[in-house]
Amino acid sequence: MKLENYISDLLYRYDCVIVPNFGGFVANAKSAQIKNNIFTPPFKQISFNSLLIENDGLLANYIASVDKMPYKTAVNFIDFEVQEWIDKLLKEELELEGIGTLYSANDSIHFEPNNKINYLTSSFGLDAVVAKQIEQQKEILVSEHTPLEFKDETPVLTIEKHESKRSNLLKYAAVFLLGAATIGFSVKTYQANQLKNANLANSIKQQAIKTNKIQQATFVIDTPLPTINVKTTVSPKNYFIIAGAFRDENNALKKVADLKSKGFNAQIVGKNKFNLTQVAFDAFTNLDEANTALKDIKNKVLKEAWLLTKE
C-alpha cells in the first residue's frame, strides 16, 4: 500500500497522524451544517501542520503491525516515501488519495482537504441532503360571463344568481389561498423544528463521543478481544518491547539481568530470522498498553526500542 493509505486508515481512529520529518494531519470534529439548502452531517475536518515532524511511533507501529515487518523497516519505508513527496512538491502538487492535496507556495506547504470522505465513524453512511423549498402556487378562478336573460322585456333573477356564484367562487379562492399559506407555514415550521432537533441530537452525541472516546492503536484487529469470564484466565502476551538483539546468548542474559535490576520485567523473546537472540523490556497482552509503554521507554530509556508482535 501507499503511505497515504495507512494514514487514511488511522484518521478514522485518531485525531492526529504524524508523518516523521514531514508534518501532521490533524482531524477536528465538526457539527452538522446547513448551507445553500444542503444539510451536511457531522464530519472530521482534516488539516495539515508542517511543525509536527517528531516521530511518535504511531504510523510506523501501525505499518509494522499490518505488514508484519520490523519497526525499523517500517521507519525506512516512511523515510523513502517522504523523500519522494518532498521531491514532487518542489515541482508540482502532491495529491494524497482520500486525504487532500498539498502544494508549495511562498516557501511554505499549503493543504486542501478532500471532503468526499467522512472520517467521523459515528456519521458512517450519512450523505449530504439537499433541502428543497416548497413553492406556493396561487390558483386563480375565472367565472364565465353570463349574459342577462330577459322575459317580456323584464329582467329575471339571473343577475342575482350570477353574483351568488361569483361570491362563492371568491370564497373558495380565499379558503384555498388561506389553506396554502397555512400549509407553507406549517412545512417551514416543521423543517425548522426538524433541523433544531437534529442539531440538538448531534450536540448530545458529540459530547458523548468526547466523554467516552477510547483510542486504539490499530485500525485492523486480527484477533478478538479477550472475553471476561467468571473464572480467571491468563491471556497470552503477544506484544514485546525489544531492547536489543544479541549474537551471543550470554550477552542477552546479561542484558536481561541489567534490565531487571532497573525495574523492568525483562525476558528473552527468542531468536529472529537473523539468528539473533532478542531481549524485551517487557511483554503485554494489550496492544494499547504496549504502545503506551513503548512511547515512555523511547522518551526516557532507549529511542531505538520497537514493538514486536507475535501471533
C-alpha positions as CSV (number, residue, x, y, z in Angstrom):
1,M,0.0,0.0,0.0
2,K,1.0,3.6,-0.4
3,L,1.9,5.7,2.7
4,E,-1.3,7.8,2.4
5,N,-3.4,4.6,2.6
6,Y,-2.0,3.9,6.1
7,I,-2.6,7.5,7.1
8,S,-6.2,7.3,5.9
9,D,-6.8,4.2,7.9
10,L,-5.5,5.8,11.1
11,L,-7.6,9.0,10.6
12,Y,-10.7,7.0,11.3
13,R,-9.5,6.4,14.9
14,Y,-7.1,9.1,15.7
15,D,-7.3,12.9,15.7
16,C,-3.6,13.4,14.7
17,V,-1.4,11.2,12.5
18,I,2.2,12.4,12.3
19,V,4.4,11.7,9.3
20,P,8.0,11.9,10.6
21,N,10.1,14.7,9.1
22,F,7.2,15.9,7.0
23,G,4.2,17.0,9.1
24,G,1.0,16.0,10.9
25,F,-2.6,15.5,9.6
26,V,-5.0,16.8,12.2
27,A,-8.7,15.8,12.3
28,N,-11.2,18.1,14.1
29,A,-14.8,17.1,14.6
30,K,-17.3,19.5,13.1
31,S,-21.1,19.7,13.8
32,A,-23.8,19.2,11.2
33,Q,-24.1,22.2,8.9
34,I,-26.7,23.6,6.5
35,K,-25.6,25.9,3.7
36,N,-27.2,26.8,0.4
37,N,-30.1,24.4,1.2
38,I,-27.5,21.5,1.6
39,F,-27.6,19.7,5.0
40,T,-24.2,18.1,5.8
41,P,-23.9,15.5,8.6
42,P,-21.2,15.8,11.3
43,F,-17.7,15.2,9.9
44,K,-14.0,15.4,10.6
45,Q,-12.2,18.4,9.1
46,I,-8.7,17.4,8.0
47,S,-5.9,20.0,8.2
48,F,-2.1,19.9,7.9
49,N,0.5,21.1,10.4
50,S,4.1,21.2,9.0
51,L,5.5,21.7,12.5
52,L,4.5,18.3,13.7
53,I,7.5,16.3,12.5
54,E,8.7,14.3,15.6
55,N,8.1,10.6,15.2
56,D,5.6,9.4,17.9
57,G,5.7,5.8,16.7
58,L,2.0,5.6,15.8
59,L,2.4,5.4,12.0
60,A,5.4,3.2,11.9
61,N,4.0,0.8,14.5
62,Y,0.8,0.5,12.5
63,I,2.6,-0.3,9.3
64,A,4.8,-2.8,11.0
65,S,1.7,-4.5,12.6
66,V,-0.3,-4.6,9.3
67,D,2.5,-5.8,7.0
68,K,4.3,-8.0,9.6
69,M,7.6,-6.3,9.3
70,P,10.2,-5.0,11.8
71,Y,9.7,-1.5,13.2
72,K,13.0,-0.2,11.7
73,T,11.9,-1.4,8.2
74,A,8.6,0.5,8.6
75,V,10.6,3.6,9.5
76,N,12.8,3.2,6.5
77,F,9.7,2.8,4.3
78,I,8.3,6.1,5.7
79,D,11.6,8.0,5.1
80,F,11.7,6.8,1.5
81,E,8.1,7.8,0.8
82,V,8.6,11.2,2.5
83,Q,11.6,12.0,0.3
84,E,9.6,11.2,-2.8
85,W,6.8,13.5,-1.5
86,I,9.3,16.4,-1.0
87,D,10.8,15.9,-4.4
88,K,7.4,16.0,-6.1
89,L,6.3,19.1,-4.1
90,L,9.3,21.0,-5.5
91,K,7.9,20.5,-9.0
92,E,4.1,20.1,-8.7
93,E,1.1,19.4,-6.5
94,L,1.1,16.3,-4.3
95,E,-2.3,14.6,-4.2
96,L,-2.8,12.1,-1.4
97,E,-5.6,9.7,-2.1
98,G,-8.6,10.2,0.2
99,I,-6.8,12.9,2.3
100,G,-6.2,16.0,0.1
101,T,-3.8,17.9,-2.0
102,L,-0.5,19.6,-0.9
103,Y,1.3,22.3,-2.8
104,S,4.2,24.6,-2.2
105,A,3.9,28.4,-2.3
106,N,5.8,31.2,-0.7
107,D,8.3,28.8,0.9
108,S,5.6,27.0,2.8
109,I,3.3,24.0,2.3
110,H,-0.4,24.5,1.8
111,F,-3.1,21.9,2.1
112,E,-6.6,21.5,0.6
113,P,-8.6,18.6,2.2
114,N,-10.6,16.1,0.2
115,N,-14.1,16.4,1.7
116,K,-15.5,13.4,-0.2
117,I,-14.5,11.0,2.7
118,N,-16.0,11.4,6.1
119,Y,-13.6,10.1,8.7
120,L,-16.1,10.5,11.6
121,T,-17.2,6.9,12.3
122,S,-20.4,8.0,14.0
123,S,-21.6,9.5,10.7
124,F,-20.7,6.4,8.6
125,G,-23.2,6.0,5.8
126,L,-24.7,9.5,6.1
127,D,-24.7,11.6,3.0
128,A,-25.4,15.3,2.4
129,V,-29.1,16.1,1.8
130,V,-30.5,18.8,-0.4
131,A,-33.4,20.6,1.2
132,K,-36.0,21.6,-1.4
133,Q,-38.3,24.6,-0.8
134,I,-42.0,24.1,-1.3
135,E,-43.2,26.6,-3.8
136,Q,-46.7,28.1,-3.2
137,Q,-48.8,28.4,-6.3
138,K,-51.8,30.7,-6.5
139,E,-54.8,29.4,-8.4
140,I,-57.0,32.0,-10.0
141,L,-60.6,31.0,-10.7
142,V,-62.2,32.9,-13.5
143,S,-66.0,32.6,-13.9
144,E,-67.6,32.8,-17.4
145,H,-69.6,35.9,-18.2
146,T,-73.2,35.1,-18.1
147,P,-75.4,37.2,-20.3
148,L,-78.6,38.8,-19.0
149,E,-81.8,37.0,-19.8
150,F,-85.0,38.8,-20.4
151,K,-88.5,37.7,-20.5
152,D,-91.2,40.0,-21.7
153,E,-88.5,42.8,-21.5
154,T,-88.3,42.3,-17.8
155,P,-85.0,41.3,-16.2
156,V,-85.2,37.9,-14.4
157,L,-83.3,37.0,-11.3
158,T,-80.4,35.5,-13.3
159,I,-78.2,38.5,-12.3
160,E,-78.5,37.7,-8.6
161,K,-77.7,34.0,-9.3
162,H,-74.6,35.1,-11.2
163,E,-73.5,37.3,-8.3
164,S,-74.0,34.5,-5.9
165,K,-71.8,32.1,-8.0
166,R,-69.1,34.8,-8.2
167,S,-69.3,35.3,-4.4
168,N,-69.0,31.6,-3.8
169,L,-66.0,31.3,-6.1
170,L,-64.3,34.2,-4.3
171,K,-64.9,32.5,-1.0
172,Y,-63.4,29.2,-2.4
173,A,-60.4,31.1,-3.7
174,A,-59.9,32.8,-0.3
175,V,-60.2,29.5,1.5
176,F,-57.7,27.9,-0.9
177,L,-55.2,30.7,-0.5
178,L,-55.5,30.6,3.2
179,G,-55.0,26.8,3.3
180,A,-52.0,27.1,1.0
181,A,-50.5,29.8,3.3
182,T,-51.2,27.6,6.3
183,I,-49.6,24.6,4.7
184,G,-46.5,26.6,3.7
185,F,-46.1,28.0,7.2
186,S,-46.5,24.5,8.7
187,V,-43.9,23.0,6.4
188,K,-41.4,25.7,7.2
189,T,-42.1,25.3,10.9
190,Y,-41.7,21.5,10.6
191,Q,-38.4,21.9,8.7
192,A,-37.1,24.4,11.4
193,N,-38.1,22.0,14.2
194,Q,-36.5,19.1,12.4
195,L,-33.2,21.0,12.0
196,K,-33.3,22.2,15.6
197,N,-33.9,18.6,16.8
198,A,-31.1,17.3,14.5
199,N,-28.6,19.9,15.8
200,L,-29.6,19.1,19.4
201,A,-29.2,15.4,18.9
202,N,-25.9,15.8,17.2
203,S,-24.6,18.1,20.0
204,I,-25.5,15.5,22.6
205,K,-23.9,12.8,20.5
206,Q,-20.7,14.7,20.0
207,Q,-20.5,15.4,23.8
208,A,-20.9,11.7,24.5
209,I,-18.2,10.8,22.0
210,K,-15.8,13.3,23.5
211,T,-16.5,12.0,27.0
212,N,-16.2,8.3,26.2
213,K,-13.6,8.4,23.4
214,I,-11.2,5.5,23.6
215,Q,-8.3,5.5,21.2
216,Q,-7.0,2.1,19.9
217,A,-3.6,1.6,18.4
218,T,-4.5,0.0,15.1
219,F,-7.4,0.1,12.7
220,V,-7.2,-3.6,11.7
221,I,-7.9,-6.0,14.5
222,D,-6.8,-9.5,13.6
223,T,-7.6,-11.2,16.8
224,P,-10.8,-10.8,19.0
225,L,-10.6,-9.0,22.3
226,P,-10.4,-11.4,25.3
227,T,-13.8,-12.0,26.9
228,I,-14.4,-11.5,30.6
229,N,-15.3,-14.8,32.4
230,V,-16.1,-15.5,36.0
231,K,-13.0,-17.8,36.1
232,T,-9.7,-16.0,35.9
233,T,-7.7,-17.0,32.8
234,V,-4.2,-16.0,31.8
235,S,-4.1,-14.2,28.4
236,P,-1.0,-14.7,26.2
237,K,1.4,-11.9,26.0
238,N,1.9,-11.3,22.3
239,Y,3.4,-7.8,22.3
240,F,7.1,-7.3,23.3
241,I,9.1,-4.1,23.5
242,I,12.5,-5.0,22.1
243,A,15.6,-3.6,23.8
244,G,18.2,-5.3,21.6
245,A,19.3,-8.5,19.7
246,F,22.5,-10.4,20.5
247,R,24.5,-13.0,18.6
248,D,26.0,-14.3,21.9
249,E,23.2,-15.6,24.1
250,N,25.3,-14.9,27.2
251,N,25.2,-11.2,26.4
252,A,21.5,-11.5,26.0
253,L,21.2,-13.0,29.5
254,K,23.4,-10.2,30.9
255,K,21.1,-7.6,29.3
256,V,18.0,-9.3,30.9
257,A,19.7,-9.1,34.3
258,D,20.6,-5.5,33.8
259,L,17.1,-4.5,32.8
260,K,15.6,-6.4,35.7
261,S,17.9,-4.5,38.1
262,K,16.4,-1.3,36.7
263,G,12.8,-2.4,37.4
264,F,11.8,-3.9,34.0
265,N,10.1,-7.3,33.6
266,A,12.8,-8.2,31.1
267,Q,12.9,-11.5,29.3
268,I,14.3,-13.3,26.2
269,V,11.8,-13.4,23.4
270,G,13.5,-15.9,21.1
271,K,15.6,-15.7,18.0
272,N,14.8,-13.6,14.9
273,K,15.3,-14.6,11.3
274,F,19.0,-13.5,11.6
275,N,19.5,-16.0,14.4
276,L,20.0,-13.2,17.0
277,T,18.6,-13.6,20.5
278,Q,16.1,-10.8,21.2
279,V,15.7,-9.3,24.6
280,A,12.5,-7.4,25.6
281,F,12.0,-4.7,28.3
282,D,8.5,-6.2,29.0
283,A,5.7,-8.2,27.4
284,F,2.0,-7.2,27.2
285,T,-1.4,-8.8,26.4
286,N,-2.9,-5.5,25.3
287,L,-1.7,-3.5,22.3
288,D,-2.8,-0.1,23.7
289,E,-0.8,-0.8,26.9
290,A,2.2,-1.9,24.9
291,N,2.2,1.3,22.7
292,T,1.9,3.5,25.8
293,A,4.9,1.7,27.5
294,L,6.9,1.9,24.2
295,K,6.4,5.6,24.0
296,D,7.6,6.1,27.6
297,I,10.6,3.9,27.0
298,K,11.6,5.7,23.8
299,N,11.4,9.0,25.6
300,K,13.2,8.1,28.7
301,V,15.4,5.0,28.1
302,L,16.1,3.8,24.6
303,K,15.0,5.8,21.5
304,E,15.6,2.8,19.2
305,A,13.2,0.5,21.1
306,W,10.5,-1.0,18.9
307,L,7.4,-3.2,19.3
308,L,7.4,-6.9,18.3
309,T,4.1,-8.6,17.7
310,K,3.8,-12.4,17.9
311,E,0.7,-14.4,16.9
